[in-house]
Amino acid sequence: MNLRETLMFAVRGVLANKLRSVLTMSGIFIGVAAVIILISAGTGANKQITDNITALGANTLTVTPNSTTGGTRGGSGAARAGGGFGGGGAAARSNNSTSSVNNGTQIRQPQLTLDDAEALVDPVLAPDVGLVAPVVAVSSVTATYNGATHAVQTFTGTSPSYLTINTNTVQAGTTLSDSDYSGHRRVALLGPTVAADLAGGDGLSIVGQTVQFNGVSYEVVGVLTAKGSQGPQDRDDLVIAPLTAVQDTLASYGTLSSIAAEASTAQQVNQAQAEVSQILVSRHHVTAATADFTINNPSSILDTVNTVTGIFTLLLGGVAGISLFVGGIGVMNIMLVTVTERTREIGIRKAIGAQRGAIVGQFLLEAVLLSLLGGILGVVVGVAVSQLKIGTFQLVVAPYSIVLAFAVSVAIGLFFGWYPANRAASLRPIDALRYE
């Protein structure tokens, strides 16, 4: 018996009891669809988290102090005209410019200063560091305009470089300039949420107007492009102004809230981090183990996220794989019933000369056909469901999950069909013919 005839016998066997065949295929169909959908959920979660982190800057480093005591107006590191940040930085200052405190055991710089930020822009000590921006975050700021008020979620005093580092763009008006920074100009960029709440509509009409921040007047020179929400945080509820003006009016001269730095390329983030750490360790007279600052590296966060979501996706795939295994048991069960029902047919075929391989091939092909058809249906439904968007969460189909699920469905047909096929082939013709 050739392959064509064996296939015809197998198809005839599958179609002999259509309802039973459909119910058998449904186990494989549900398992394959579940594998694709759950892996798509894990892949979608990974993509969404990765996109959110990347949106903050894939090659951005954020240096924060380990302690948060505030500085006083006129303290070390006060902003000076120019600041060296508007156009990409100035040469590093010597360590002698860093004010120190004696804590009884060692002399160290307890917090970040503008001098620290300027020291990071050094082509010799930090060749992999590009732009650097000092940051002062002011809390409890209320914006007032024409009788409307808005509690600003994030008020940032910084340099023009900060906008490039954090990929902030302006949808209306102009951005901050070097002259705004060096001239201590009281100008501000508003996030879309702040602008819309104060001016109504899309908020763009507020450009060129004067807004009060805690009673201090600032001219709105532009409205930032919307970035959307990140979890509970509205990334559009912010105000960005020159650090020099902010320290003149809303914050004290003294320590910085953080320093934002950008590696020259995404591939040099780790080298840039090492250079930043070495410079600050030297300036603060500490060691790497006792550093009074923390450097947040998005690439390390991404590595952690990829590891966690990879395990999460693997677990989801494993759970779905259980349903595939159960479907395989269903295939074996039905094939054993089929062998029992067709015992006389097997006896007749063997009596007229059918070889063992032909019998095995027929029943094995039936099992594979059931699994294959169920797998095809499962792939179609799984891919269709994985195109859905649940709220802001978008499932993402992983191509390997389709290949994997389909291959496993065929393997299940072979594995769980082998025993029933061998059982059918091992029947003695005389016993099979006498079977009632």
PAVEX-828006 format. One record per residue (C-alpha): x, z negated, y negated; residue in one letter; residue number from 1. Coordinates in steps of 0.05 Angstrom, whole numbers, always signed. Layout:
    east      up   north  residu  num
       X       Z       Y       a  NUM
...
***
This chain:
    east      up   north  residu  num
      +0      +0      +0       m    1
     +29     +20     -67       n    2
     +26     -17    -133       l    3
     -33     +24    -158       r    4
     -76      +7     -98       e    5
     -55     -66    -102       t    6
     -75     -68    -175       l    7
    -143     -36    -159       m    8
    -157     -89    -106       f    9
    -137    -144    -155       a   10
    -182    -117    -210       v   11
    -239    -111    -161       r   12
    -228    -183    -140       g   13
    -229    -207    -212       v   14
    -293    -169    -227       l   15
    -328    -191    -163       a   16
    -349    -256    -197       n   17
    -347    -244    -272       k   18
    -373    -312    -294       l   19
    -323    -349    -252       r   20
    -267    -305    -277       s   21
    -287    -316    -350       v   22
    -289    -392    -340       l   23
    -221    -390    -307       t   24
    -192    -349    -364       m   25
    -221    -397    -415       s   26
    -172    -451    -394       g   27
    -113    -405    -407       i   28
    -146    -378    -470       f   29
    -156    -447    -500       i   30
     -86    -469    -482       g   31
     -52    -407    -512       v   32
     -95    -412    -576       a   33
     -79    -486    -582       a   34
      -4    -474    -576       v   35
      -4    -421    -630       i   36
     -50    -460    -678       i   37
     -13    -527    -671       l   38
     +55    -495    -678       i   39
     +28    -457    -739       s   40
      +6    -524    -768       a   41
     +75    -553    -759       g   42
    +108    -491    -788       t   43
     +60    -492    -847       g   44
     +76    -565    -861       a   45
    +150    -550    -859       n   46
    +142    -491    -907       k   47
     +99    -530    -956       q   48
    +147    -589    -959       i   49
    +207    -543    -964       t   50
    +175    -502   -1020       d   51
    +159    -566   -1058       n   52
    +231    -590   -1052       i   53
    +259    -522   -1069       t   54
    +214    -518   -1130       a   55
    +252    -578   -1157       l   56
    +316    -539   -1151       g   57
    +351    -520   -1086       a   58
    +420    -530   -1118       n   59
    +403    -588   -1164       t   60
    +435    -656   -1162       l   61
    +404    -717   -1194       t   62
    +448    -777   -1210       v   63
    +411    -843   -1221       t   64
    +438    -912   -1235       p   65
    +429    -966   -1182       n   66
    +407   -1015   -1236       s   67
    +357   -1002   -1291       t   68
    +372   -1051   -1347       t   69
    +361   -1018   -1413       g   70
    +412   -1003   -1466       g   71
    +408   -1021   -1539       t   72
    +408    -976   -1599       r   73
    +479    -962   -1619       g   74
    +508    -978   -1550       g   75
    +560    -937   -1513       s   76
    +546    -865   -1498       g   77
    +500    -853   -1557       a   78
    +480    -781   -1567       a   79
    +522    -743   -1617       r   80
    +508    -678   -1652       a   81
    +522    -620   -1607       g   82
    +528    -662   -1544       g   83
    +561    -604   -1508       g   84
    +499    -590   -1464       f   85
    +459    -537   -1500       g   86
    +505    -481   -1479       g   87
    +529    -509   -1413       g   88
    +573    -569   -1430       g   89
    +637    -591   -1463       a   90
    +704    -613   -1438       a   91
    +707    -679   -1402       a   92
    +724    -740   -1443       r   93
    +778    -788   -1422       s   94
    +761    -850   -1383       n   95
    +779    -891   -1444       n   96
    +715    -870   -1478       s   97
    +674    -906   -1425       t   98
    +652    -975   -1445       s   99
    +660   -1026   -1389       s  100
    +635   -1095   -1373       v  101
    +670   -1150   -1334       n  102
    +626   -1179   -1280       n  103
    +677   -1230   -1258       g  104
    +704   -1191   -1198       t  105
    +717   -1122   -1224       q  106
    +710   -1080   -1286       i  107
    +658   -1025   -1278       r  108
    +608    -984   -1316       q  109
    +540   -1012   -1298       p  110
    +499    -951   -1318       q  111
    +501    -877   -1335       l  112
    +519    -856   -1406       t  113
    +523    -791   -1444       l  114
    +599    -794   -1435       d  115
    +589    -793   -1360       d  116
    +545    -731   -1366       a  117
    +596    -696   -1410       e  118
    +652    -714   -1361       a  119
    +617    -676   -1306       l  120
    +625    -610   -1343       v  121
    +698    -601   -1326       d  122
    +723    -535   -1296       p  123
    +784    -570   -1267       v  124
    +754    -633   -1237       l  125
    +686    -603   -1222       a  126
    +694    -528   -1212       p  127
    +630    -524   -1169       d  128
    +586    -558   -1222       v  129
    +550    -511   -1270       g  130
    +500    -538   -1319       l  131
    +492    -612   -1334       v  132
    +436    -646   -1372       a  133
    +430    -719   -1393       p  134
    +360    -748   -1384       v  135
    +324    -805   -1417       v  136
    +254    -820   -1390       a  137
    +208    -856   -1438       v  138
    +149    -894   -1409       s  139
     +81    -912   -1438       s  140
     +78    -854   -1487       v  141
     +11    -835   -1517       t  142
      +2    -767   -1550       a  143
     -48    -760   -1607       t  144
     -73    -696   -1639       y  145
    -135    -685   -1683       n  146
    -168    -748   -1656       g  147
    -154    -731   -1583       a  148
    -107    -776   -1543       t  149
     -71    -768   -1478       h  150
     -27    -817   -1438       a  151
     +34    -775   -1420       v  152
     +55    -783   -1348       q  153
    +126    -760   -1358       t  154
    +162    -759   -1425       f  155
    +233    -732   -1420       t  156
    +288    -730   -1472       g  157
    +342    -682   -1451       t  158
    +384    -620   -1469       s  159
    +364    -546   -1465       p  160
    +404    -541   -1400       s  161
    +351    -584   -1365       y  162
    +300    -529   -1370       l  163
    +345    -481   -1332       t  164
    +365    -533   -1280       i  165
    +293    -549   -1265       n  166
    +267    -478   -1271       t  167
    +220    -495   -1328       n  168
    +196    -434   -1367       t  169
    +152    -427   -1429       v  170
     +86    -389   -1426       q  171
     +74    -393   -1501       a  172
    +119    -407   -1561       g  173
    +194    -417   -1555       t  174
    +239    -461   -1513       t  175
    +287    -515   -1537       l  176
    +351    -489   -1569       s  177
    +421    -515   -1580       d  178
    +406    -524   -1654       s  179
    +345    -567   -1637       d  180
    +390    -612   -1596       y  181
    +449    -615   -1645       s  182
    +403    -621   -1706       g  183
    +362    -679   -1677       h  184
    +300    -638   -1690       r  185
    +234    -671   -1672       r  186
    +206    -614   -1631       v  187
    +172    -616   -1563       a  188
    +150    -573   -1504       l  189
     +83    -594   -1474       l  190
     +62    -586   -1402       g  191
      -4    -548   -1392       p  192
     -42    -612   -1375       t  193
     -21    -647   -1439       v  194
     -34    -585   -1482       a  195
    -103    -572   -1452       a  196
    -124    -645   -1458       d  197
    -104    -649   -1532       l  198
    -125    -580   -1557       a  199
    -178    -560   -1507       g  200
    -184    -493   -1470       g  201
    -118    -469   -1444       d  202
     -82    -511   -1496       g  203
     -40    -454   -1523       l  204
     -69    -462   -1593       s  205
     -28    -526   -1601       i  206
     +37    -486   -1608       v  207
     +63    -496   -1679       g  208
     +21    -558   -1691       q  209
     +44    -629   -1701       t  210
     +30    -681   -1647       v  211
     +40    -756   -1653       q  212
     +77    -791   -1596       f  213
     +70    -866   -1604       n  214
     +59    -853   -1678       g  215
    +121    -808   -1686       v  216
    +109    -736   -1707       s  217
    +137    -679   -1666       y  218
    +125    -605   -1675       e  219
    +102    -569   -1613       v  220
    +145    -507   -1605       v  221
    +120    -485   -1537       g  222
     +76    -496   -1476       v  223
    +109    -497   -1408       l  224
     +88    -452   -1350       t  225
     +44    -489   -1300       a  226
     +77    -515   -1237       k  227
     +17    -549   -1205       g  228
     +13    -615   -1169       s  229
     +60    -645   -1119       q  230
     +21    -696   -1079       g  231
      -9    -747   -1128       p  232
     +39    -725   -1184       q  233
     +16    -674   -1235       d  234
     +80    -636   -1252       r  235
     +45    -606   -1313       d  236
     +31    -673   -1345       d  237
     +97    -677   -1382       l  238
    +131    -670   -1449       v  239
    +203    -648   -1459       i  240
    +240    -660   -1524       a  241
    +313    -661   -1548       p  242
    +348    -724   -1524       l  243
    +378    -734   -1592       t  244
    +310    -737   -1626       a  245
    +281    -781   -1572       v  246
    +337    -831   -1579       q  247
    +327    -830   -1654       d  248
    +253    -847   -1648       t  249
    +226    -868   -1580       l  250
    +284    -894   -1539       a  251
    +347    -933   -1553       s  252
    +416    -903   -1556       y  253
    +450    -929   -1494       g  254
    +445    -913   -1422       t  255
    +412    -853   -1391       l  256
    +355    -854   -1340       s  257
    +391    -800   -1300       s  258
    +436    -740   -1303       i  259
    +414    -672   -1276       a  260
    +468    -625   -1252       a  261
    +466    -557   -1221       e  262
    +515    -531   -1170       a  263
    +543    -462   -1183       s  264
    +508    -436   -1121       t  265
    +463    -465   -1067       a  266
    +520    -460   -1018       q  267
    +564    -505   -1061       q  268
    +516    -564   -1069       v  269
    +555    -610   -1023       n  270
    +621    -593   -1057       q  271
    +589    -605   -1125       a  272
    +562    -672   -1101       q  273
    +631    -693   -1078       a  274
    +661    -674   -1145       e  275
    +608    -711   -1185       v  276
    +617    -772   -1142       s  277
    +693    -771   -1150       q  278
    +688    -766   -1226       i  279
    +637    -822   -1233       l  280
    +673    -868   -1184       v  281
    +736    -859   -1225       s  282
    +701    -870   -1292       r  283
    +662    -931   -1268       h  284
    +722    -963   -1234       h  285
    +685    -971   -1168       v  286
    +694    -945   -1097       t  287
    +648    -900   -1058       a  288
    +623    -961   -1020       a  289
    +608   -1001   -1083       t  290
    +584    -944   -1127       a  291
    +533    -965   -1180       d  292
    +499    -897   -1179       f  293
    +462    -853   -1128       t  294
    +466    -777   -1122       i  295
    +405    -743   -1095       n  296
    +421    -679   -1059       n  297
    +362    -633   -1043       p  298
    +399    -599    -986       s  299
    +406    -665    -948       s  300
    +332    -678    -960       i  301
    +316    -608    -934       l  302
    +358    -621    -872       d  303
    +321    -686    -859       t  304
    +254    -652    -871       v  305
    +271    -595    -824       n  306
    +292    -644    -770       t  307
    +229    -686    -776       v  308
    +181    -627    -780       t  309
    +218    -594    -723       g  310
    +205    -655    -679       i  311
    +133    -657    -704       f  312
    +123    -584    -687       t  313
    +154    -594    -618       l  314
    +107    -652    -604       l  315
     +47    -611    -626       l  316
     +69    -554    -581       g  317
     +78    -603    -524       g  318
      +8    -630    -532       v  319
     -20    -559    -532       a  320
     +23    -543    -472       g  321
     -14    -596    -432       i  322
     -78    -556    -439       s  323
     -41    -494    -414       l  324
     -18    -533    -353       f  325
     -90    -556    -340       v  326
    -112    -483    -347       g  327
     -60    -464    -294       g  328
     -88    -516    -246       i  329
    -156    -483    -257       g  330
    -126    -415    -238       v  331
     -97    -444    -174       m  332
    -163    -478    -157       n  333
    -203    -414    -165       i  334
    -153    -373    -127       m  335
    -156    -422     -68       l  336
    -232    -416     -69       v  337
    -225    -340     -71       t  338
    -178    -340     -11       v  339
    -227    -383     +28       t  340
    -286    -338     +10       e  341
    -249    -275     +30       r  342
    -217    -299     +94       t  343
    -253    -246    +137       r  344
    -232    -191     +88       e  345
    -160    -214     +94       i  346
    -166    -214    +170       g  347
    -194    -143    +171       i  348
    -139    -117    +125       r  349
     -84    -149    +166       k  350
    -116    -123    +230       a  351
    -113     -51    +206       i  352
     -41     -58    +186       g  353
     -36     -90    +117       a  354
     +33    -120    +108       q  355
     +45    -192     +84       r  356
     +73    -166     +18       g  357
      +9    -127      +3       a  358
     -34    -189     +13       i  359
     +12    -232     -29       v  360
     +15    -179     -83       g  361
     -61    -172     -87       q  362
     -77    -246     -96       f  363
     -16    -258    -141       l  364
     -37    -200    -185       l  365
    -108    -229    -190       e  366
     -79    -295    -214       a  367
     -34    -260    -264       v  368
     -91    -217    -289       l  369
    -134    -278    -302       l  370
     -77    -312    -340       s  371
     -58    -248    -376       l  372
    -128    -234    -402       l  373
    -136    -307    -422       g  374
     -69    -304    -457       g  375
     -87    -241    -496       i  376
    -153    -272    -520       l  377
    -116    -337    -537       g  378
     -64    -299    -579       v  379
    -118    -261    -617       v  380
    -159    -324    -633       v  381
     -97    -366    -646       g  382
     -68    -317    -697       v  383
    -137    -308    -730       a  384
    -147    -383    -738       v  385
     -75    -391    -763       s  386
     -91    -346    -822       q  387
    -139    -398    -850       l  388
    -124    -441    -910       k  389
    -148    -513    -908       i  390
    -152    -536    -980       g  391
     -82    -526   -1007       t  392
     -51    -526    -938       f  393
     -35    -458    -908       q  394
     -21    -451    -834       l  395
     +39    -405    -820       v  396
     +43    -366    -755       v  397
    +110    -373    -722       a  398
    +125    -307    -685       p  399
    +162    -343    -630       y  400
     +99    -384    -614       s  401
     +62    -319    -598       i  402
    +116    -295    -551       v  403
    +124    -364    -521       l  404
     +49    -375    -509       a  405
     +40    -305    -480       f  406
    +101    -311    -434       a  407
     +79    -380    -410       v  408
      +9    -354    -394       s  409
     +39    -300    -349       v  410
     +87    -350    -318       a  411
     +28    -396    -304       i  412
      -7    -340    -267       g  413
     +55    -328    -224       l  414
     +69    -401    -212       f  415
      -1    -425    -197       f  416
     -20    -361    -161       g  417
     +39    -362    -113       w  418
     +12    -416     -66       y  419
     -58    -386     -57       p  420
     -27    -317     -47       a  421
     +21    -343      +6       n  422
     -35    -381     +39       r  423
     -76    -317     +43       a  424
     -17    -278     +72       a  425
      -2    -331    +124       s  426
     -71    -327    +157       l  427
     -70    -301    +229       r  428
    -114    -240    +236       p  429
    -151    -268    +297       i  430
    -167    -333    +261       d  431
    -188    -297    +198       a  432
    -235    -250    +236       l  433
    -268    -309    +271       r  434
    -278    -346    +205       y  435
    -351    -356    +185       e  436
***
